Amino acid sequence: MDSKDRQIEELKALVAALTKRVAELELALAKATKDSSTSSKPPSSDLVKPKPKKGPGRPKRTKLGAQPGHQRNLREPLPPERVDETIIQEIDSKEIQRLGLSPTGD
């Protein structure tokens, strides 16, 4: 047997092995995508079924707190005659950084 015949035999063997591998992969893919919506299996046999993806849109439940577009309601400040004590509290620099505050100078 010369080198060309040997190469042809090797290529035939390689083609046969690859054809077999493609058939195995196609079968595995068909099994992986089979569920109750694509076969006659009952829905209870679908052990792992991903939830459908939600499309873009408005959330179903409103968040707590003020809602966008609503008028702000504030309490009236106490009149000066009702104020009998003023408490001044100092906040250290670590607390200012932790809360993300910026000093106003007042």
CORSUL-V250558 format. One record per run of one state. SS is the DSSP state (helix for helix, strand for strand, loop for the rest). FROM is the first residue (numbers start at 1). TO is the last residue. If there is no record, write none. Layout:
# CORSUL-V250558
{{SS & FROM & TO} {SS & FROM & TO}}
This chain:
# CORSUL-V250558
{{loop & 1 & 2} {helix & 3 & 32} {loop & 33 & 42} {helix & 43 & 45} {loop & 46 & 79} {helix & 80 & 82} {loop & 83 & 92} {helix & 93 & 99} {loop & 100 & 106}}
